[in-house]
């Protein structure tokens, strides 16, 4: 039975899983999107979302806490960079998006793309034009007069 066991062990022991998620999280922060299996992407989402939430508080204590998770100075400094991650600080949560891309050739594992939501040019660049509402009442009133 798997009751009350929330995390996916990914077929690894604790130390290996911890370093795997740490490396994937730092790669995601640096590259903004990575391709991986669906199980790893879901585990990474649960790992990185609290880290990004902690990065909203810009103190030395939070930097050190995040460094204990990531173990990568460049990723931590990029996460606390005010220019790059300013969009994320305004977002209340849900910093990552998982998109299923297909199956891996070797073992048919479900392959997916995990990305930071605010850094996708396709979704962010689409700005919707405000639609103009035209009612028929005004036209009828003008015609009646």
N, C-alpha and C positions, 0 to 999 in steps of 0.2 A: 504494500500500500504506500501511496505517496502523499498521504494527508499532511498538511501544514508544512510541506517542503516547497518553498516558493521558488528558489533559484534553480536554474538548470546547471547541472554539473559539467555538461559538455564533454563527458567521457574523460575528464582530467582530474588530477588531485588538486588540492586547494592551492598550493604554491604555483603550479603551472597555470591554473585557471586565473589566478590573481594577476600574474605577469602577462598573460594573454590579453585580458581585458584592459590592463594598463597600457600595453603597447597599442592596442586597437583604439583606445580612447585618445591617446596622444596623436595617433595618425589621423583620426577624424578631426581633431582640433586644427592640425596643421593643414590638411588637404581639403577639408570641408565636406568630403564625401569619399566613401570607400565601398568596395564590393566585397561581400562575404556571404557565408551561408545564412539562412533565415534564423536558425537557432542562435548563432553567435550574434547576429544583429539584434535580436530581442534581448539577449543577455547584456549586450553593450548599451542598449537604450536604458535599461534599469540601472546600469553602472554610471553612465555619464550625465544623466539628467540631474541628479543631486549635486554633482560636481559643478555643473554650469550654474545651478541655483546658488551654490556657495560662492561662486565667483562674482556675484552681484555686490557682495560686501567687499569693499576694497580696503582690506586691512592686511597687516603682515601675518596675523594669525590665520586668516583664511587662505593666504598664499601658501603658508607652510602646510596647512591641512590638505590643500589640493595637490601640493608637491608630494605628499606622502602617498597619494593615490596614483598620480601620473608618473612620477620619477623621471621627468623630462623638463629641463629648465626652459627650453624654447617653447614648449607647449604651454607651460604655465604663464610665461611672459606674454605670449600671444593671446591667451585667454583673458588676461588682465589689461590688455591694450585697449585704451578707450576708443580709438577710432574704429577698429575692426569689429569689435563685439558690442558696439553701442546698440544695435537693433535688438540683440538678445536681452540686454538689460531691461528693455521696455516690455518684453514679452512675459506674460505671467506663468508660462510653462509650456510644455510640448515643444521642445527645442529640436527634436529629431524627427525624421520621416523615414519610414522603411517602405521601399518599393520592390516588389518581387519582379525579378528580371527573367527568370527561366530556371533551367536545370543545368547542373555541372555535367560535363561529358563523362568524366571518370566514374562517378558513383551515383549520378542522378540526384544529388542533393539539391534542395531548393536554394537557388542563388538569389541574392538580393542586394540592393543598393541602400545603404544607410547614409543619410546626409543631414546637415544642419539646415533647418527650414529657411532661415533668412538669407542664405547664401546661394539659393538656386535662382539663376538669372531668368529662367523660363517663367517661373511662377511669379517672381517679384516684379519683373519688368512690365507685365501686363497690367496696365492701369485702366480701369474701367471708366469710360466716359459716363458722365451723369446723364441719364436719359431725361429728355424733356417731356413733361406730361402735358398733353394737349387734350382738353376736354371739348366736347361738342356743345356744351351749354353756351359758351362765349360766342361761338359761331352762330348759333340760332338767335341769340339776343341781338347780334349785329345785323342779321338779315331781317329781323322783325321790325327794326326801327326805321 
